[in-house]
Amino acid sequence: MVSTSEFRNGMVLRLDGALFAMVEFEPFKPGKGAAVVRTRLKNVKTGAVIDRTFRSGDKVDDVRLERREMQYLYKSDDIYFFMDRETYDQFELMAETVGNALKYLKENEVVDVLVAEHSAIGVELPIFVELTVTKADPGVRGDTVSGATKPAVLETGASIQVPLFVEPGDVLKVDTRTDAYVERVS
């Protein structure tokens, strides 16, 4: 059990038999009456977002998250398959659960999968990934303004802005938090 004073973004709660991840919370003290905490919660299974208000001091069930290192195996329709590297158990995740990580997942890549109560609820990528450029328009001659960029498509299908000198076949280091080009690896 956790009190409203211990709320933090990202924590997982059990409400009405379902798991919810806390997207945001805001303590609020109205002019008269007791203080409350307004929250925005996302259902881990369905992705539905709800708003819920708790009285200050209320207690709710929190769920401990476990990070497991897993290998991404393959995709079938909108289902992504991961394998626990220690137990060889396989987990299936829907595209909505994988979320933004879809843009950077390559087969056989090792990622951290968040597990709550024996079910996978999300994927955390490494901060930096190295991907090959599959498509990039040529840089325009004379277009040498400082910081000029162009779009490039990576091997996973993600599109990012890169400097003009980047060509197809180059391997780039990309920041997965900001979707930004970091450097050319080769």
C-alpha positions as CSV (number, residue, x, y, z in Angstrom):
1,M,0.0,0.0,0.0
2,V,1.2,3.5,-0.8
3,S,-0.1,6.8,0.3
4,T,-1.0,9.8,-2.0
5,S,2.0,11.6,-0.6
6,E,4.3,8.9,-2.2
7,F,2.8,9.2,-5.7
8,R,5.3,9.7,-8.5
9,N,5.1,9.6,-12.3
10,G,5.6,6.1,-13.8
11,M,4.5,4.1,-10.7
12,V,2.0,1.3,-11.3
13,L,-1.2,1.0,-9.2
14,R,-3.9,-1.6,-9.0
15,L,-7.4,0.0,-9.1
16,D,-10.6,-2.0,-9.5
17,G,-8.7,-5.1,-10.4
18,A,-6.7,-3.5,-13.3
19,L,-3.1,-2.2,-13.5
20,F,-2.7,1.6,-14.2
21,A,0.5,3.5,-14.8
22,M,0.6,7.0,-13.4
23,V,1.1,9.5,-16.2
24,E,0.9,12.6,-14.0
25,F,-0.4,13.8,-10.7
26,E,-1.1,17.1,-9.0
27,P,-1.7,17.9,-5.4
28,F,-4.6,20.4,-5.1
29,K,-5.8,22.4,-2.1
30,P,-9.2,24.0,-2.8
31,G,-10.2,27.1,-0.9
32,K,-12.2,25.2,1.6
33,G,-12.3,21.4,2.2
34,A,-9.6,18.7,2.3
35,A,-6.6,18.6,0.0
36,V,-6.8,16.2,-2.9
37,V,-4.5,14.7,-5.5
38,R,-5.6,14.7,-9.1
39,T,-4.1,12.0,-11.2
40,R,-4.1,10.9,-14.8
41,L,-3.7,7.1,-15.1
42,K,-3.2,4.9,-18.1
43,N,-4.5,1.3,-18.2
44,V,-1.6,-0.9,-18.8
45,K,-3.6,-3.5,-20.8
46,T,-5.9,-1.3,-22.9
47,G,-4.0,2.0,-23.0
48,A,-7.1,3.9,-22.0
49,V,-6.4,7.0,-20.0
50,I,-8.6,8.0,-17.0
51,D,-8.6,10.9,-14.6
52,R,-9.0,10.0,-10.9
53,T,-9.0,12.2,-7.8
54,F,-7.8,10.8,-4.4
55,R,-8.3,12.5,-1.0
56,S,-5.0,13.4,0.7
57,G,-3.9,10.4,2.8
58,D,-5.8,7.8,0.8
59,K,-3.9,4.5,0.4
60,V,-3.9,2.4,-2.8
61,D,-2.2,-0.8,-3.9
62,D,1.1,-0.2,-5.7
63,V,2.7,-2.9,-8.0
64,R,6.4,-3.4,-8.1
65,L,7.9,-3.4,-11.5
66,E,10.7,-5.7,-12.5
67,R,13.1,-5.0,-15.4
68,R,14.1,-8.1,-17.3
69,E,16.7,-8.2,-20.1
70,M,14.9,-9.7,-23.1
71,Q,15.7,-10.3,-26.7
72,Y,13.4,-9.1,-29.4
73,L,12.6,-12.1,-31.6
74,Y,10.1,-11.2,-34.3
75,K,6.8,-9.5,-35.2
76,S,3.6,-11.1,-36.4
77,D,0.9,-8.6,-37.4
78,D,0.6,-6.3,-34.4
79,I,2.2,-8.7,-31.9
80,Y,5.8,-8.5,-30.9
81,F,7.6,-11.5,-29.4
82,F,10.4,-11.2,-26.8
83,M,12.4,-13.9,-25.0
84,D,13.7,-13.8,-21.5
85,R,17.4,-14.5,-21.8
86,E,17.6,-16.4,-18.5
87,T,14.5,-18.6,-18.5
88,Y,13.9,-18.7,-22.3
89,D,10.2,-17.8,-21.6
90,Q,8.5,-15.9,-24.4
91,F,6.3,-12.8,-24.0
92,E,3.9,-11.4,-26.5
93,L,3.4,-7.6,-26.5
94,M,0.9,-5.7,-28.6
95,A,2.1,-2.7,-30.6
96,E,0.4,-0.2,-28.3
97,T,2.3,-1.7,-25.3
98,V,5.7,-1.5,-27.1
99,G,4.9,2.2,-27.9
100,N,7.6,4.5,-29.2
101,A,10.2,1.7,-29.1
102,L,8.7,0.3,-32.3
103,K,10.7,2.9,-34.3
104,Y,14.1,1.4,-33.1
105,L,13.5,-2.3,-32.6
106,K,15.7,-4.6,-34.6
107,E,15.4,-8.4,-34.5
108,N,17.7,-10.1,-31.9
109,E,18.3,-6.7,-30.1
110,V,18.4,-6.9,-26.3
111,V,16.1,-4.5,-24.5
112,D,14.6,-4.1,-21.0
113,V,11.0,-5.3,-20.7
114,L,9.0,-4.0,-17.7
115,V,7.2,-6.8,-16.0
116,A,4.4,-6.5,-13.4
117,E,2.8,-9.5,-11.8
118,H,4.2,-11.9,-14.5
119,S,2.9,-9.9,-17.4
120,A,5.0,-7.6,-19.6
121,I,3.7,-4.0,-19.6
122,G,6.3,-2.0,-21.6
123,V,9.7,-1.8,-23.3
124,E,12.7,0.4,-22.5
125,L,15.3,0.8,-25.2
126,P,18.9,1.6,-24.6
127,I,19.6,5.4,-24.7
128,F,21.6,5.1,-27.9
129,V,21.1,2.6,-30.8
130,E,23.1,2.2,-34.0
131,L,21.1,1.8,-37.2
132,T,21.9,1.8,-40.9
133,V,20.5,4.5,-43.2
134,T,18.4,2.9,-46.0
135,K,17.2,6.1,-47.8
136,A,18.5,9.6,-47.8
137,D,18.3,12.3,-50.4
138,P,21.6,13.7,-51.6
139,G,22.7,17.0,-50.0
140,V,22.3,20.0,-52.3
141,R,25.5,21.5,-53.5
142,G,26.0,25.0,-52.1
143,D,23.5,24.3,-49.3
144,T,26.1,24.7,-46.6
145,V,24.3,26.8,-44.0
146,S,25.5,25.8,-40.6
147,G,23.3,23.1,-39.1
148,A,21.5,22.2,-42.4
149,T,19.7,18.9,-42.2
150,K,17.7,16.5,-44.4
151,P,15.4,13.6,-43.6
152,A,16.7,10.0,-43.7
153,V,15.0,6.7,-43.3
154,L,16.6,4.1,-41.0
155,E,16.6,0.3,-41.4
156,T,13.7,0.0,-38.9
157,G,11.6,2.5,-40.9
158,A,12.1,5.4,-38.5
159,S,12.7,8.8,-40.1
160,I,15.0,11.3,-38.5
161,Q,16.8,14.5,-39.5
162,V,20.5,14.1,-40.3
163,P,23.3,16.4,-41.5
164,L,23.7,16.8,-45.3
165,F,26.8,14.5,-45.5
166,V,24.9,11.4,-44.4
167,E,24.3,8.9,-47.3
168,P,22.5,5.5,-47.6
169,G,24.6,2.7,-46.0
170,D,26.0,4.9,-43.2
171,V,25.6,3.6,-39.7
172,L,24.3,6.3,-37.3
173,K,24.1,6.5,-33.6
174,V,20.6,7.8,-32.6
175,D,19.3,9.0,-29.3
176,T,16.1,7.1,-28.7
177,R,14.8,9.6,-26.1
178,T,14.8,12.6,-28.5
179,D,14.8,10.8,-31.9
180,A,17.9,12.8,-32.7
181,Y,21.0,12.0,-34.8
182,V,24.1,11.8,-32.5
183,E,27.0,10.8,-34.8
184,R,28.0,8.7,-37.8
185,V,29.6,5.5,-36.6
186,S,30.9,4.3,-40.0
